Amino acid sequence: MEGDVYFMDQYILKPSEYVICDPAFILLKTKEGDAIYQQLIKLFYKAPNSFQHLVIEDISFYMFRNEGGDGIFDGIGTDSGTFVIVDIAQIKSDSRFRQDFTRGKIKTFKNNDDVMASFEPFDLNISNGIHIHTE
Amino acid sequence: MAKSKVQKKIEKYQKMSKTKLIGTLVVLLIAAFVYIYTATNEDPFTYSSEQDAETGLYYYHYADNGTYYYQANDLVGEQLKSQLNVIINNGFAGIDYGDVRYVLEDADLSTIYAAKLWNIYDGELVDPIWDSGVSWAREHVWPNSRLGVERVGNTDTNQASDAHNLRAITPTVNSSRSNRFYSDGSGAATTTDDGGYYPGDEHKGDVARILFYMATMYDFLTLTDDINVLTNENFNYELEGANMGRLSLLLAWHREDPVSEFEINRNNVIFNAQANRNPFIDHPEYVHLIWEDTSIETLIKPEEPIETAFSDIWKETSILWISIS
């Protein structure tokens, strides 16, 4: 399984509904789900201090790590030390992904216009007011 | 009247006897002092982790009067677990999640390679100074999503900041393990097909004893073998999801990978930092009494046969007599 990697300090998120969460949570620990997850972290850790746009099987993951590993930061939890922003429309009804976006330490948001997601180690800022401070 | 030669000799020998007597008394006094000093300054937490060669069961050791585990003597089962909960919570001074990083800089130092941290699972050796998660990150052995906790940030002090449950970890390995329960395997650490994680041959006993500690320190945490419970992530970060396993494997690993110098040292460092100890490093036999329905009598080390000097002499004499005959 291959993937594409892009590096920028900020990304435009087109109008849609998104989830911010631990990728280990959103991807199920089935054989199929784990295949994507392991590829995701393999690609990410080639440059773990950057904010990356990873595309695997046409699914976009905007991924970054926190400063110190596991934790719950501004209401979002992680056991992997990383977070992703994912367009829910891209993973809806995909059996490799969790489909319940109401449980767990995750955050969802909907934007009707473009918003900007920017990263300054190790904080995430989204122009709609969402801020995740992980240090 | 001048003393005779004999009288002089007698006086000389009397002096020598007195000298010898005084010398012997001095030696005995020094020996007694050394014995008393050693006995009273012995580390009260260091108990033997000697195991039965056949069963792997750890032998039982009574705690001395007035020492840390004294109130746990003669207890088994839930009573022992409850008493240990009291002991390790008494005086506990939790550290916040941010400061725990600096405790781990000492606690997780390798006992073999000087001035290097020994990362969990992959055994990577890294520089100990915290560098914002580049060389090492904080790993919750009992995952933070399974602790039933609301917040885990650098200023928080709760079950997720308990240093006994935190280990230095290579960041990629942290991501790979995520919040998987522990499952069966051998050799190096790896994910398993049932959604679990094998911690590696050198770390399996360590993780077992950490999980036993957590289930004792925080009595709302549950160890289980139920795979349906362990694979259900619908209750992450809620009390209903506060479980880990697999218990039967942890019990086996506790015997197969015994208490190590690394764990003993780590226990002492963390005790100095947050004023409590992991009882299953100091008294690994407690695991059998709490989770395996074992009795204390079963864990008493059998006495070795006493070979007296007389029986040795008798043997030697018999052999000599036979050979002469």
Contacts between the chains, C-beta under 8 A, distances in Angstrom:
chain1	res1	chain2	res2	distance
A	22	B	145	7.9
A	22	B	178	7.3
A	24	B	175	7.1
A	24	B	178	3.4
A	24	B	179	6.6
A	25	B	145	7.4
A	25	B	178	8.0
A	25	B	179	7.9
A	25	B	233	6.8
A	25	B	236	6.8
A	29	B	180	6.9
A	29	B	195	4.0
A	29	B	231	7.2
A	30	B	195	7.8
A	31	B	193	6.9
A	34	B	191	6.8
A	38	B	176	7.1
A	38	B	191	7.7
A	41	B	172	6.6
A	41	B	175	4.4
A	41	B	176	6.5
A	44	B	175	7.8
A	45	B	171	7.0
A	45	B	172	4.8
A	45	B	175	7.3
A	48	B	134	7.8
A	48	B	171	6.4
A	48	B	172	8.0
A	49	B	134	7.3
A	65	B	133	6.8
A	65	B	171	7.1
A	66	B	133	7.3
A	67	B	132	5.3
A	67	B	133	5.5
A	68	B	101	6.6
A	68	B	132	7.2
A	68	B	133	5.0
A	68	B	137	5.8
A	68	B	138	5.6
A	68	B	154	7.4
A	69	B	133	6.1
A	69	B	137	3.1
A	69	B	138	3.9
A	69	B	139	6.4
A	69	B	169	6.9
A	69	B	171	7.3
A	69	B	174	5.7
A	70	B	137	7.6
A	70	B	138	6.1
A	70	B	139	6.7
A	70	B	140	4.8
A	70	B	143	7.1
A	70	B	144	4.7
A	70	B	152	7.1
A	70	B	160	7.9
A	70	B	174	7.2
A	71	B	97	6.8
A	71	B	138	7.8
A	71	B	144	6.5
A	71	B	152	4.4
A	71	B	153	6.3
A	71	B	154	8.0
A	71	B	160	7.6
A	72	B	144	6.9
A	72	B	149	7.3
A	72	B	150	7.4
A	72	B	151	5.4
A	72	B	152	4.3
A	72	B	153	6.8
A	72	B	160	7.9
A	72	B	237	7.1
A	73	B	152	8.0
A	73	B	153	5.9
A	77	B	144	6.8
A	77	B	145	5.7
A	77	B	152	7.4
A	77	B	236	7.2
A	77	B	237	5.7
A	79	B	140	7.1
A	79	B	143	4.9
A	79	B	144	6.1
A	79	B	145	5.2
A	79	B	177	8.0
A	79	B	178	4.5
A	79	B	179	3.7
A	80	B	174	6.4
A	80	B	175	4.1
A	80	B	178	4.5
A	81	B	133	6.9
A	81	B	137	5.2
A	81	B	171	5.9
A	81	B	174	4.9
A	81	B	175	5.9
A	82	B	175	5.8
A	98	B	233	7.7
A	100	B	234	7.1
A	103	B	234	5.7
A	103	B	235	7.7
A	103	B	236	7.3
A	104	B	145	7.6
A	104	B	233	7.3
A	104	B	236	4.7
A	104	B	237	6.2
A	105	B	145	7.3
A	105	B	236	7.1
A	105	B	237	5.0
A	121	B	132	7.6
A	122	B	132	7.4
A	122	B	133	7.8
A	135	B	132	7.8
A	135	B	154	7.1
